[in-house]
Amino acid sequence: MKTKLRRFAYRQSSLLLFALVFIIASILAPNFFSVRNVLNIARQNCVLGLITIGVSCVLITGHMDLSVSGIVSFTGLIALSFQEYMPAGLAILCALLAGLLFGLVNGLIIKLVH
């Protein structure tokens, strides 16, 4: 029984550590476990989660692509820059199209080189 418990703790150590930190933070900070804070944390990690999904697909196929963060930063810069001259929705659309174009060009370069 001890072996099974030890093996479970070893396999789930990241999750257990996260739960421990979450519990301690909830006790020490009274507003930590509020709906507003949990939603705020989820919103802040949404972009990181989407990037992780894209990078995971590349890594699963056996390739390495470090340009994802650069393209994300570039598209954010485009959206903020264009927002001064056009409505926010159109600026975001332009940024997404630019990100799609740069991602496509990057993917084609990688495919043609390898």
VMD Tcl script that draws the C-alpha trace (Angstrom):
set ca {
  {0.00 0.00 0.00}
  {2.83 2.39 0.84}
  {4.46 1.68 -2.51}
  {1.29 2.52 -4.42}
  {0.84 5.75 -2.46}
  {4.47 6.72 -2.97}
  {4.23 5.97 -6.71}
  {1.03 8.04 -6.97}
  {2.65 10.97 -5.13}
  {5.69 10.78 -7.41}
  {3.59 10.74 -10.58}
  {1.28 13.51 -9.44}
  {3.90 15.64 -7.67}
  {3.27 18.73 -9.81}
  {-0.45 18.59 -9.19}
  {0.02 17.99 -5.47}
  {2.46 20.90 -5.22}
  {-0.01 23.15 -7.06}
  {-2.80 22.11 -4.68}
  {-0.57 22.77 -1.66}
  {0.41 26.26 -2.88}
  {-3.24 26.99 -3.74}
  {-4.41 25.98 -0.25}
  {-1.67 27.97 1.50}
  {-2.39 31.05 -0.62}
  {-6.12 30.72 0.10}
  {-5.43 30.67 3.84}
  {-2.91 33.52 3.88}
  {-4.66 35.87 1.44}
  {-8.39 36.27 2.15}
  {-9.30 37.38 -1.39}
  {-7.26 34.73 -3.19}
  {-10.03 32.14 -3.48}
  {-12.65 34.59 -4.74}
  {-14.46 34.12 -8.03}
  {-13.05 37.40 -9.32}
  {-9.45 36.36 -8.65}
  {-9.85 32.87 -10.12}
  {-11.38 34.35 -13.29}
  {-8.56 36.89 -13.45}
  {-5.95 34.13 -13.24}
  {-7.77 32.13 -15.92}
  {-7.90 35.17 -18.25}
  {-4.20 35.87 -17.77}
  {-3.27 32.29 -18.59}
  {-5.58 31.92 -21.59}
  {-3.03 33.21 -24.12}
  {-0.28 31.07 -22.61}
  {-2.54 28.02 -22.86}
  {-3.29 28.68 -26.53}
  {0.40 29.13 -27.31}
  {1.16 25.91 -25.44}
  {-1.33 23.98 -27.57}
  {0.30 25.23 -30.77}
  {3.84 24.51 -29.59}
  {2.78 21.07 -28.36}
  {1.53 20.17 -31.83}
  {4.91 21.14 -33.29}
  {6.84 19.20 -30.64}
  {4.66 16.10 -31.04}
  {5.59 15.96 -34.73}
  {9.25 15.92 -33.73}
  {10.21 19.47 -34.68}
  {11.40 22.46 -32.69}
  {9.98 25.95 -33.21}
  {11.08 28.83 -31.01}
  {9.52 31.56 -33.15}
  {6.03 31.24 -31.66}
  {6.66 33.74 -28.88}
  {8.17 36.20 -31.36}
  {5.15 35.98 -33.65}
  {2.76 36.41 -30.71}
  {4.68 39.47 -29.52}
  {4.73 40.89 -33.03}
  {0.98 40.45 -33.53}
  {0.32 42.11 -30.16}
  {2.49 45.03 -31.20}
  {0.62 45.33 -34.50}
  {-2.76 45.29 -32.74}
  {-1.70 48.03 -30.32}
  {-0.11 50.14 -33.05}
  {-3.05 49.87 -35.44}
  {-5.56 50.61 -32.66}
  {-4.56 54.28 -32.81}
  {-5.66 54.54 -36.45}
  {-8.65 52.21 -36.71}
  {-11.32 50.54 -34.55}
  {-10.07 47.90 -32.10}
  {-11.84 45.01 -33.86}
  {-10.24 45.86 -37.19}
  {-6.82 46.28 -35.54}
  {-7.15 42.82 -33.96}
  {-8.19 41.33 -37.30}
  {-5.15 42.90 -38.99}
  {-2.90 41.55 -36.25}
  {-4.36 38.05 -36.60}
  {-3.89 38.14 -40.36}
  {-0.29 39.31 -39.92}
  {0.33 36.50 -37.42}
  {-1.20 34.01 -39.83}
  {0.97 35.30 -42.66}
  {4.20 35.21 -40.63}
  {3.34 31.77 -39.24}
  {2.64 30.48 -42.74}
  {5.91 31.90 -44.10}
  {7.81 30.48 -41.12}
  {6.19 27.08 -41.58}
  {6.99 27.04 -45.29}
  {10.61 27.98 -44.65}
  {10.94 25.20 -42.09}
  {9.27 22.70 -44.43}
  {11.46 23.65 -47.41}
  {14.72 23.60 -45.40}
  {14.04 20.18 -43.85}
}
mol new
graphics top color blue
foreach p $ca { graphics top sphere $p radius 0.5 }
foreach p [lrange $ca 0 end-1] q [lrange $ca 1 end] { graphics top cylinder $p $q radius 0.2 }
display resetview
